[in-house]
Every structure is written in C-alpha cells, then in structure tokens.
Amino acid sequence: MLLGALWAGGLLFYQMPGPVWLGALLALAWVFSAGWMALRFARGRAGRRIGSAYVLGMACAALWWTALSPSQDRTWADDVAERLHVVAFDGHHVVLDNVRDFTWRTEQDYDARWVRREYDLQQLRSADLVMSYWMGPAIAHTLVSFGFADGRQLVFSLEIRKERGESFSALGGFFRKFEMTLVASEETDIIRTRTNARGEDVYLYRLHGMTQAQLRTLFAGYIEQARSLDAAPAFYNTLTSNCTTIVFDLARHIAPGLPLDYRLLASGYLDEYAFDQGALAPGYPFATLKSRARITERALQPQAQTDFSAWIRRGVPGTAQEDQP
C-alpha cells in the first residue's frame, strides 16, 4: 500500500497541472492519507470504507497514468527543437536531416544550426563509447560516436526532449514527465558543450573487436530508433528507456548473450561493464584505460579548436592517436 501510495504521490507531483506547490500539496496529502490507511490495516482496524477509498484513489491514478500520452507538439528547448529525420537509407548510404551542429560558448550563448549530412556506411571504421559525468561517479550520460574513413564523426545520444525552461529530473523520468528524442550531432557540438560549456567530466573509449558488419548493424539500430521517434513520440523512462539502455539494447543485436548487470542502471560504471565484456582496447588494466580515456582537459586546450576529434583522442588506447602524448 505504501509503495503504491508513493507512486501515486509522484504522479500527482509531476503531472498535476498548475503551480508546483499545488502538486506538492496534493501529493503530500495523498501519501499521508494512504499511510494512515496502511497503519489502520496493519493494526486490523480498517473497515470497508477505508479499503474502498484506497482502491478508488489508486484506480484513479492508474486511469490517469494510462491517459497520459507523449506529444511532438510542444514549445521545445532550442537544442532539441528538431527531430532527427532519416531522408534515405538503403543499408549502405544514409541521408539525415536535422543533425545538430551548434556552436556553444556557454549553455545560454550559442549559435543554433541544424544541417543535412550524408554518410557511406561502407566507410565506417570505428565506434567510441563516450561517458559524460554530471552528477557524481555513479551517473553518466552515455553517447556513441561513429568514425568514418574520411575523419568525420557522428554522435548519437538519446536524451529527454525538454520544453523551453524545463530541466531534467531523474525522479520525473519515472512518471512520464518527459518525451525522449534521439540527437545526432557533430562532436564539436555535443561533446564540446559538455566539456567546455557545462563543465562536465567526459571520458572516451574505443570499442574493440567490432567488424565493419557489426558497426553497420549498430549504426542501423540508431537509424531505426530515429525513424521510430520521428514517426511517433515516446516517453523517456529513467529506468527502462534512457541513454544507457538504448546502447545495451542495440549492443545485444551484435552480442545477444550480453548479461544484465547493475552497472546498466548505475551508468557511471558502464565502462567497467564494457571492460569486463572485453569490449574495450585489450592489453591495458582498467585503471590505465580510464585514466587515458579522460578527454576533459584536452577538449579545453586551444589546440582542440583546429581538429577537435583528433585532439581529444590523443593517447586514447585503440585509436589512431593512441601513441600521441
């Protein structure tokens, strides 16, 4: 009863129209009322009226939950204003509209630019796991950057689709507070904004042992996700539909035997999980890989202005820049 009451209270708090204080007040009132009902049941003093009141309240919450529907039509924040659109994809060549290519000076000062990009998947050469720490060691945002023979990189990132003025809430993500969107971006946008504009701590690892066919399968999985979200909106879920679960789900298309692990939830330790599965550059202890994967300081250096992607990979094991200091 208490768990159900907490869930319904969260729903009231995050979904109640009107001012925040009203949702908070109603959520507290419901949780205290349900706690009192649970106490009466525990002491054997609950009558039919109390049980009926609890069941009715939970039934209303369940109906409200099922009635919530995601939308494509809101006043979105600038960095998620456009949906990634697959213009064409024949398994070998892909044309993408609304690839993000912002220039960030600060989080509030930027030049917005959405561009069309074409890629030849036969030129795919690499995939890198990027982890951006923004809330302690246990939580990281997870991205995958694909490298092509001509030196270009394309990063995919599953994110909440924030409305203008809205901010992320991990708890809100359990209560259908946010839609989700798949962002495809240049590294000079989506990685640089985290290192330079937001002050996050970012690590980059080369994923090891993937054939070109497997790289194409992984890339095609993101294309399918883009098409799905372009056709119909979906809710973000902190537990089941987030930046880390999409990487795991797509990786299972390549390696179906990948085991479930607590580090898929504690996303800040996903690099350890990848290391244990043999997915990172071989021949190094994990501590060395992690130390050399940290790109934050390199991204902030003036040299990164000329060739950002190559510079941030200097010294990263498994990359062409591995032996660079």
N, C-alpha and C positions, 0 to 999 in steps of 0.2 A: 504493500500500500504506500509506503513512504517513497520507494523508488518511482512508482507511478505518479505520485504527487509532485516529486521533484521534476519529472519530465514535463508534466502539465504546467508547472510553475515556470519552467524555462520557456515553454511555448508562449505563455502569457507575456512574459517579459520581452521576448524578442519579436513577437508578431503582433502585439496589441497596437492598433492604430492610435495616433495621438502622441502626447508628450511621454518621454521616457519615465517620468515619475509615476504616471498612471499605470503603466505596465508593471513597474516595480511594486507598486502598492497592491495591485490585484494579485500578482504572483505571491507576495508575502502572505496576503490574506488567505489564499487558497492553500499554500503549504502549511500554514499554522492550523487551518481548519482540518486539513487531511491528517496532520499529525495528531490533533485531538481525537479524530475518529479512530485512528490506528491505536491510540492509547486505550480508548474505550473497548476496542475489540480485544486487545491484549489482556485486559482485566475482566473480560467476559461481561461487560456492561453495555454492549452495543445492541440496540434494537433494530427493527427493520427500517425505521426511518433513517437512521444513520447510515446503514449499508446502502439503502436506496439513493441517498444523497451523494455518497461517494461514487457509486456506479454511474449515476446520471452525470456527475461532473466529468468523470473520465470518458464517458461516451461522447459528451460534447467536445472534449479536447480531441478525441480521435476523429470525429467528423470534421472538425476544423482543420486538423492535420491533412486529411485526405483532400480537402477542398483547396489547399494551397497549391498554386501552380506557378512554374517559372515563366519568365517573360523575356522577350527580346527587345521590348519597347520600354525603356526607362531612360532617365537622364544620366547617362553613364559618365564616369570619370574619363578624362582625356586619354589615359594610357590603355584603356580597354574599350574605347568608344566604337571601334570597328571589329567586326568578326572576320576571322581568317576564312577566306573563301578559296576553294580549290577550283580554279578555272578549267584545268585539264590535267588528267593523269592517266597514262596508258601502261603503267608498270615500269616504264623506263624514264620517261620525261614527265616533269610536273611543272605546272604554272600556278603560282599562288598570288592572290590579291590580298592586300592589307597585311603585308609583312611590316612589322614595326621598325622604324629607323629614326627614333627620336635622338636629338642632341640634348643631353641633360647637363645643366650647370648646377642646379640644386633640385630638390624634389618639387619645388614650386616654379622654378625658372627653367624652361625647356622650349625647344623648337619641335613641334609635332610634325611627323611625316610618316605617311603610310604609302608603301611602294609595292609594285608588282615585281616578282622575281621568278626566274625560270632556272630549273636545275636538271641536270642529266644524272640519273641515279647510277649509271654505269661508271660515273666518275667519283662515286662515294669512296672515301678512303678511311674514315675513322669516325668514332663516336666517343665523346667525353662526358663523364658524369661530373656535373657542377653542383656544388652544395654551398648555399649561402646561409650563414648563421645570423639570425636576427633576434633570438630570444633564448640565450643560454646554449649549453653544449648538447642538449637533448633534442632541440628543434632546429631543423634547417629546411630551407626551401630547396627543392630538387629540380634541376633542369638537365636536359640532354642537348649537347651541341654536336652537330654533324659536320665533318670536314670533307671538302671536295678537293680533287686533284689540282684545281686552279687556285687553291689557297683560300677560297671562300668558306665561311662557316654559317650555319643556320641553327639557331637555338629554338627548341620547343619548351614551353613552360605552361603547365596547367595552373590557372590562377582563379581567384574569385573575380567576378565581374562587378566591381564596386560601382555604386552610384556616386554621383558627384557629392563630395563632402562626407562620404561614408568611409569607415576604417574597418580593418579586419578584426574579427573576434573569433578565437578558436571555439569558444562555447557557442557562439551564434551559429557556427558552422554545423552544429548538431541539430539545429532547429529550423532548417530551410530558410535561413536568413539571407543567403547569397546564391545567385546563379554562378555558374562557372564558365570559363572561357579558355580556349587554347590560344596562346600567343606564340606566333612565330616571329623571331626577331634577329636582327644583326647583333653580334657580340658587343659591338661598340655602344649599343643601346642597353640591352637587358642585363649584361654583366657589369658594364661600366657604371650604370646607375646604382647598382648595389654596392660596388666598392667605393665609388667616388662621391655619389650624391647622398646615399643613405648611410654610409659608414658601416656597412655590414662586413663580416669576415667571410671571404669566399675561397673555396678550395676547388681544384680541377684535377680530375684523374682520367687518364686514358683507359678506356675499356679494352681489355685484352682478349685475343683469341677469337674474334668475330670474323667470319668470311664476308666477302662482299655480298653474297646472297643473304646472309643474316643481317647485315647492315641495311640492306634494302627492305627486308621484312620488317625490321624495327621502324624504319622511316615510314614505310607504308602504313604501319599501325597508327602513327600520328596523323597521317593523311585521312585515314578512316575516322579517327576521332574528330578531326576538324570538320569533315563532311557531316558527321552526326550532329555536332553542336551548331553548325551553320543551318541545318535543316530544322532543328527543334531545340529549344533551350532545355537545360537540365540544372538541378540544384547541386551546389557544392556540398560535400559532406566531410567534416573533419576526420572521420574515421574511415569511410569506405570509398570516397571519390575525391582524392586530393592529389597534390603534386607528386607524392611518392607512390601511391597505389597505381597510378597510371604507368609509371616506369616498371613496376613489378609485373603488372598485368601484361604489358607489351613484351617484357623480357620472357615471360612464360610461353609466348608464341615461338621463341627460339629455343628455350630450355624448359620444357614442360615439367621437369622434375624439381624445379626450384622450391625449396621448402618455405613454409610460413615461419615467421620469426618476429619476436617482439620489436626488433630494430626496424621493421617496416612501419611501426607506429611511432617509435622514438626515432624520427627520421634523421636526427643528428648523428646517429650511429650507422646509417646506411652504408657508409664507406667501409666500415668494419665487416658488415654483412657481405658486401661485394668482394672484399679481400678473402673472406672465408670460403666463398664460392669459386675462387680462382679467376675472378673477373677483372682484376687489376694487373698492372705490369708485374711480371714474375721476377724473382731474384732479389727482392728487397723485403726487409721486415716492414710490418705495417707502420711503425713509428717513423721510419725513413720516408715511406711513401707519403704519409700525411704531412710531414714537415716540408717536403719538396712540392707538395700539391698546393700549398698556400700561395695564392696569387695576389692577395690584397695589396701588399706593398709594391709589387711590380706594376699593378694597374694604376697606382698613384704616381708613378715616376714619369717625368717628362717624355722619356723615350717611347712610352706607350701611345703617345699621340700619333706617331707615324705608322706603326704597324701593330695595332693593339693585340690581335690574335696571336701573332708570332711572339711578341714580347712577353705576354703573360704566361706562355708555355715554356719559357726558358728554364731549363733544369727539371721540368716535369718528366718523370720516367715514362718511357714508352712513346714519347712524341719525337718529332724530328729535331726539336730543340733540346732534347734530353741532356746533351753534353755541354750546352751553353751555361755559363755561370749565372 
